[in-house]
């Protein structure tokens, strides 16, 4: 792909996420269906919610760090028994997820998802 072609795509509004991925995969000679069928297919999903969700409630420490969390968030802290416990915590101790994220628990436990 040439830089000039990329800039033309920008001018014509093709730089939506779908437009960019279609352009890049096309430049590599790959179609999206071919990628999805590949045996080693992996996806990186990045969700950036500018002020739309508070990351301090997505993952909460369930050990002694919970006290710091609840003290620092006084009115906003989730109760410990509301959190969805994760079997695979971090080096410092166990973690709990926001209850609305419960559908992600099994994916995480299977090692098919990581928190970054």
KOLFI-281477 format. One line per field, with one value per residue: residue number from 1; residue in three letters; x, y, z of N, C-alpha, C in turn. Coordinates in Angstrom, 2 decimals, padded with zeros to 5 digits. Layout:
N
num	(NUM;...)
residu	(ALA;...)
n_east	(X;...)
n_north	(Y;...)
n_up	(Z;...)
ca_east	(X;...)
ca_north	(Y;...)
ca_up	(Z;...)
c_east	(X;...)
c_north	(Y;...)
c_up	(Z;...)
***
This chain:
116
num	(1;2;3;4;5;6;7;8;9;10;11;12;13;14;15;16;17;18;19;20;21;22;23;24;25;26;27;28;29;30;31;32;33;34;35;36;37;38;39;40;41;42;43;44;45;46;47;48;49;50;51;52;53;54;55;56;57;58;59;60;61;62;63;64;65;66;67;68;69;70;71;72;73;74;75;76;77;78;79;80;81;82;83;84;85;86;87;88;89;90;91;92;93;94;95;96;97;98;99;100;101;102;103;104;105;106;107;108;109;110;111;112;113;114;115;116)
residu	(UNK;UNK;UNK;UNK;UNK;UNK;UNK;UNK;UNK;UNK;UNK;UNK;UNK;UNK;UNK;UNK;UNK;UNK;UNK;UNK;UNK;UNK;UNK;UNK;UNK;UNK;UNK;UNK;UNK;UNK;UNK;UNK;UNK;UNK;UNK;UNK;UNK;UNK;UNK;UNK;UNK;UNK;UNK;UNK;UNK;UNK;UNK;UNK;UNK;UNK;UNK;UNK;UNK;UNK;UNK;UNK;UNK;UNK;UNK;UNK;UNK;UNK;UNK;UNK;UNK;UNK;UNK;UNK;UNK;UNK;UNK;UNK;UNK;UNK;UNK;UNK;UNK;UNK;UNK;UNK;UNK;UNK;UNK;UNK;UNK;UNK;UNK;UNK;UNK;UNK;UNK;UNK;UNK;UNK;UNK;UNK;UNK;UNK;UNK;UNK;UNK;UNK;UNK;UNK;UNK;UNK;UNK;UNK;UNK;UNK;UNK;UNK;UNK;UNK;UNK;UNK)
n_east	(000.84;000.53;001.53;000.22;-002.16;-003.35;-003.77;-005.59;-007.71;-008.32;-009.28;-011.60;-013.17;-012.83;-011.59;-012.83;-013.09;-013.75;-013.18;-010.41;-009.40;-010.26;-008.90;-006.20;-006.04;-006.66;-004.50;-002.54;-003.21;-005.12;-008.31;-011.03;-012.72;-010.90;-008.93;-010.34;-010.83;-008.39;-006.21;-004.63;-005.78;-006.17;-007.51;-007.20;-008.86;-009.64;-011.07;-011.94;-013.23;-013.91;-014.14;-016.44;-016.69;-015.72;-012.66;-011.73;-013.67;-013.94;-012.04;-011.32;-009.38;-009.54;-008.33;-006.46;-006.16;-008.68;-009.71;-008.36;-009.37;-012.17;-012.10;-011.01;-012.98;-015.30;-018.39;-018.86;-017.84;-018.05;-019.77;-018.10;-019.25;-020.73;-019.04;-017.67;-015.87;-012.58;-010.83;-008.22;-006.11;-003.91;-000.38;-000.30;-002.62;-006.12;-008.74;-011.74;-014.49;-016.57;-020.08;-021.62;-019.95;-019.95;-020.48;-017.97;-016.41;-016.08;-014.67;-012.32;-011.39;-010.82;-008.53;-008.65;-008.87;-007.44;-006.71;-005.61)
n_north	(-001.17;002.20;005.34;007.52;006.37;005.72;008.28;009.25;007.59;008.55;011.06;010.42;009.44;006.81;005.96;004.77;002.42;-000.07;000.51;001.00;-001.49;-003.13;-002.00;-002.36;-005.17;-005.87;-004.79;-006.46;-008.69;-010.29;-011.43;-010.55;-012.80;-014.92;-014.46;-014.84;-017.56;-018.71;-020.95;-020.01;-017.66;-014.65;-011.99;-008.58;-006.59;-003.38;-001.19;002.01;004.19;007.25;008.71;007.30;005.04;003.90;002.72;001.91;000.43;-001.78;-003.86;-005.02;-005.21;-008.01;-008.61;-007.28;-004.87;-004.08;-002.55;-000.10;000.63;000.90;002.90;005.04;005.46;006.03;006.78;005.53;002.97;-000.49;-003.12;-005.75;-008.32;-008.07;-008.18;-010.06;-012.87;-013.70;-016.53;-016.55;-014.39;-011.72;-011.16;-009.97;-010.73;-011.84;-010.96;-009.10;-008.70;-006.13;-006.54;-006.32;-007.24;-009.97;-011.88;-012.07;-013.53;-016.40;-016.53;-015.23;-016.95;-019.21;-018.46;-017.04;-014.37;-011.30;-008.90;-005.62)
n_up	(000.00;-000.80;000.54;-000.55;-001.49;000.94;002.01;000.13;000.72;003.25;002.64;001.31;003.29;004.13;006.37;008.54;011.26;010.03;007.38;007.45;008.34;006.25;004.12;004.88;005.18;002.61;001.27;002.15;000.86;001.96;002.91;005.10;005.85;005.37;007.25;009.66;009.59;009.92;011.63;013.70;014.46;016.15;018.04;018.83;020.89;021.54;023.70;024.06;026.15;026.46;029.29;029.66;031.24;034.39;035.10;037.58;038.77;037.22;037.59;040.73;043.65;045.83;048.15;050.87;049.56;048.86;050.91;050.63;048.12;048.69;050.60;049.18;047.29;048.54;048.31;045.89;045.77;045.03;046.71;048.38;048.19;045.89;043.76;041.03;041.52;040.39;039.40;038.52;039.63;040.26;040.75;043.23;044.54;044.83;042.47;041.71;039.46;038.04;038.46;036.09;034.17;034.22;032.10;030.91;032.59;032.28;029.88;030.55;032.58;031.08;029.89;027.57;027.40;028.40;030.89;030.48)
ca_east	(000.00;001.30;001.07;-000.71;-003.45;-003.90;-004.26;-006.81;-008.76;-008.70;-010.07;-012.92;-013.88;-012.70;-010.81;-013.58;-012.38;-013.94;-012.46;-008.98;-009.07;-010.45;-007.82;-004.95;-006.05;-006.61;-003.12;-001.75;-003.70;-005.94;-009.69;-011.44;-013.12;-009.72;-008.27;-011.14;-010.76;-007.03;-006.12;-003.97;-006.43;-006.34;-007.98;-006.94;-009.99;-009.35;-012.25;-011.56;-014.44;-013.44;-015.01;-017.69;-016.73;-014.66;-011.86;-011.49;-014.71;-013.91;-011.27;-011.15;-008.67;-010.38;-007.53;-006.37;-006.29;-010.09;-009.91;-007.90;-010.34;-013.43;-011.85;-010.79;-014.17;-016.37;-019.79;-018.94;-017.27;-018.93;-019.62;-017.24;-020.05;-021.30;-018.01;-017.55;-014.50;-011.82;-009.94;-006.85;-005.92;-002.62;000.68;-000.56;-003.78;-007.31;-009.46;-013.16;-014.94;-017.88;-021.11;-022.10;-018.98;-020.00;-020.33;-016.56;-015.72;-015.66;-013.66;-011.08;-010.94;-010.29;-007.27;-008.89;-008.97;-006.51;-006.91;-004.39)
ca_north	(000.00;003.43;006.42;008.34;005.68;005.87;009.65;009.35;006.94;009.46;012.14;009.93;008.97;005.37;005.62;004.22;001.18;-001.11;000.91;000.82;-002.91;-003.69;-001.49;-003.00;-006.59;-005.94;-004.50;-007.64;-009.80;-011.14;-011.00;-010.76;-014.19;-015.79;-014.26;-015.41;-019.01;-019.17;-021.73;-019.24;-016.33;-013.99;-010.62;-007.63;-005.68;-002.26;-000.37;003.26;004.94;008.53;009.14;006.56;003.98;004.07;001.52;001.49;-000.52;-002.97;-004.85;-004.54;-006.20;-008.61;-008.82;-006.07;-003.71;-003.67;-001.48;001.15;000.92;001.38;004.17;006.06;005.63;006.14;006.62;004.81;001.62;-001.66;-003.99;-006.91;-009.47;-007.82;-008.41;-011.41;-013.28;-014.32;-017.56;-016.17;-013.01;-011.17;-011.56;-009.42;-011.32;-012.09;-009.83;-009.24;-007.85;-005.49;-007.54;-006.21;-007.91;-011.40;-012.73;-012.21;-014.36;-017.71;-016.29;-014.92;-018.15;-020.12;-017.90;-016.51;-012.93;-010.74;-007.49;-004.83)
ca_up	(000.00;-000.87;001.41;-001.32;-001.49;002.28;002.13;-000.68;001.50;004.32;002.06;000.91;004.47;004.30;007.56;009.65;011.63;009.03;006.17;007.66;008.37;004.92;003.28;005.27;004.84;001.14;000.86;002.48;000.05;002.81;003.12;006.48;006.11;005.40;008.54;010.73;009.52;010.19;012.86;014.76;014.50;017.44;017.87;019.90;020.96;022.42;023.90;024.70;026.48;026.99;030.37;029.63;032.24;035.37;035.17;038.96;039.17;036.36;038.35;042.10;044.48;046.86;049.35;051.70;048.68;048.80;051.89;050.00;047.07;049.25;051.28;048.15;046.45;049.54;047.86;044.62;045.86;044.98;047.87;048.10;047.80;044.55;042.74;040.46;041.79;039.31;039.90;038.19;040.04;039.86;041.68;044.55;045.18;044.03;041.88;041.42;038.35;038.15;038.16;034.71;033.30;034.51;030.91;030.55;033.58;031.76;028.84;031.27;033.29;030.07;029.38;026.23;027.53;029.39;031.27;030.30)
c_east	(000.89;000.69;000.03;-002.11;-004.13;-004.49;-005.52;-007.98;-009.24;-009.62;-011.47;-013.69;-013.78;-011.95;-011.68;-012.84;-012.54;-013.17;-010.97;-008.62;-009.24;-009.33;-006.51;-004.93;-006.02;-005.20;-002.21;-002.18;-004.56;-007.35;-010.07;-011.92;-011.93;-009.01;-009.03;-011.08;-009.37;-006.97;-005.51;-004.56;-006.58;-006.76;-007.57;-008.08;-009.64;-010.60;-011.80;-012.83;-014.02;-014.43;-016.29;-017.79;-015.51;-013.90;-011.59;-012.56;-014.74;-013.21;-010.97;-010.39;-009.61;-009.62;-007.53;-006.47;-007.72;-010.36;-009.49;-008.89;-011.61;-013.25;-011.70;-012.02;-015.42;-017.78;-019.93;-018.49;-018.35;-018.71;-018.87;-018.07;-020.76;-020.32;-017.97;-016.10;-013.85;-010.85;-008.48;-006.70;-004.62;-001.62;000.40;-001.75;-004.97;-007.99;-010.93;-013.53;-016.29;-018.95;-021.65;-021.17;-018.97;-019.90;-018.87;-015.80;-015.23;-014.58;-012.31;-010.51;-010.35;-008.95;-007.41;-009.02;-007.98;-006.91;-005.57;-004.61)
c_north	(001.24;004.48;007.27;007.70;005.80;007.26;009.86;008.72;007.81;010.54;011.67;009.32;007.48;004.98;005.33;002.96;000.08;-000.77;000.69;-000.66;-003.53;-003.25;-002.20;-004.48;-006.79;-005.72;-005.69;-008.86;-010.76;-010.58;-011.28;-012.19;-015.15;-015.67;-014.96;-016.93;-019.56;-019.86;-020.93;-017.84;-015.85;-012.55;-009.79;-006.62;-004.61;-001.40;000.87;004.06;006.21;009.03;008.34;005.47;004.13;002.76;001.03;000.54;-001.74;-004.12;-004.27;-005.60;-006.73;-008.90;-007.54;-004.79;-003.22;-002.53;-000.13;001.60;001.54;002.70;005.31;006.37;005.82;005.86;005.74;003.35;000.54;-002.49;-005.25;-008.12;-009.29;-008.20;-009.86;-011.86;-013.97;-015.32;-017.24;-014.69;-012.45;-011.53;-011.09;-010.05;-011.48;-010.81;-010.16;-008.28;-007.23;-006.51;-007.48;-006.93;-009.43;-012.27;-012.93;-013.16;-015.68;-017.56;-016.02;-016.18;-019.18;-019.65;-017.33;-014.99;-012.48;-009.29;-006.77;-003.47)
c_up	(000.00;000.03;000.71;-001.34;-000.12;002.46;001.30;000.06;002.64;003.79;001.69;002.08;004.71;005.56;008.78;010.07;010.59;007.76;006.29;007.64;006.99;003.99;003.60;004.91;003.33;000.64;001.14;001.67;000.85;002.88;004.56;006.73;006.18;006.74;009.66;010.73;009.83;011.54;014.01;014.90;015.94;017.16;019.08;019.85;021.97;022.50;024.67;024.91;027.18;028.04;030.47;030.68;033.14;035.55;036.58;039.48;038.27;037.07;039.72;042.89;045.57;048.15;050.18;050.86;048.54;049.77;051.33;048.92;047.67;049.99;050.27;047.31;047.30;049.01;046.63;044.69;045.79;046.23;047.46;047.61;046.46;043.44;042.30;040.67;040.59;039.92;039.64;038.54;039.48;040.94;043.10;045.26;044.25;043.55;041.74;040.30;038.70;037.77;036.73;033.73;033.50;033.25;030.48;031.48;032.98;030.69;029.49;031.93;032.33;029.50;027.97;026.24;028.59;029.67;031.10;030.91)
***
